[in-house]
Amino acid sequence: MKKPIVAITMGDPASIGPEISLKVFQNPELFERCRPLVVGDANVLNKVMSVLPDRQMPLNIIHDVKEAKFEPGSMDVLDMGLVDIDQLKFGVVSKMAGNAAFEYVKKVIDLAMDHEVDATVTNALNKEAMNLAGHHFAGHTEIYAHYTHTKNYTMMLANENVRVVHISTHVSLREACDLVKKPRVAEVIRIANDACKRLGIKHPRIGVAGLNPHSSENGLFGHEEANEISPAIEETKAEGIDVDGPVPPDTIFPKAIGGWYDIVVAMYHDQGHIPLKVIGFKYDQAKKKWNSVAGVNVTLGLPIIRTSVDHGTAFDQSLKGTANEISLENAIDYAIKLANNKWSRFHLGIGSAIRFDLRIVEPFSTSALSSPSEPTTLAW
């Protein structure tokens, strides 16, 4: 099987994205499994290399994927030329960096949609910086949905065998409650079932969380369970999906950790994110460092493959040479698996269209950021 071409965004130029990208390319095993390239600014990468004396490598600056060499020990950089290195302040939110990070994302989307690359991996961008630059999106997921013309999508987070998909993500809690409607709940259950099958789980077991405390206790604390969630569960059960719920939100994740479910349907952003981060994020107060920042973000429903690091820009570690690249390694690994799976299914004639074959899009992984002086703000 031909090794997939994986396009990796550099992330916000003022973040740890350039550093962990350079560190990942030091691993020769990366080139054994894929043909990787970075979309970003070569001058930023050269600047970051100045604080990484043991991580020096030649940059092959390209402007077309066809120019890439994919040689171990070097980095192919599709140079966008968007950053004035003399004006860039590492670790600081800026309009210039926000614009560059956005344009890197748009470029890899274009490359994937034009079939020039087989998968995309994103380093973190800063939402404030991006919006300062006039790109008014809530995050990566919304950018991908907009430029791939995708209406039905959801975010999946995963840490080892615990997975969660969301009814809604980047909206206010008030709006999130209003979005818990039977059609959307049923749609996400189907997407979750399909995602698990594409991960090789033949008979997925899906747990659906309630919205209210104790799943409303038969109407004592709300009616969303009876009016919207339960009908969606019954509808999808009738389709042959193994789905359980609504399960009280405070017990569904202990059950998932215990192996009851292959995936959990959460009703809103924090309901799904908090337990996954409690599982995967471990901070050592005595050593003042993160021992673990585990988990991966996978977008489901897109026509292209996109995986992502599971942490934020970590501006407090920028240009210090201390950031850990494990999350990016895992995101790339998951992108490779998805790309290989896509080819296998297509060549076997499974699925009726390319869009169907590429349904799954954002990954799960493990990572750790090392040695911040204080706990770093981390966000998906």
Secondary structure, 3 states (H helix, E strand, C coil): CCCCEEEEECCCCCCCHHHHHHHHCCCCHHHHHCEEEEEECHHHHHHHHCCCCCCCCCEEEECCHHHCCCCCCCEEEEECCCCCCCCCCCCCCCHHHHHHHHHHHHHHHHHHHCCCCCEEEECCCCHHHHHHCCCCCCCHHHHHHHHCCCCCCEEEEEECCEEEEECCCCCCHHHHHHCCCHHHHHHHHHHHHHHHHHCCCCCCEEEEECCCHHHHHCCCCCCHHHHHHHHHHHHHHCCCCEEEEEECHHHHHHHHHCCCCCEEEECCHHHHHHHHHHHHEEEECCCCEEEEECCEEEEECCCCCEEECCCCCCHHHCCCCCCCCHHHHHHHHHHHHHHHHHHHHHHCCCCCCHHHHCCECCCCCCCCCCCCCCCCCCCC
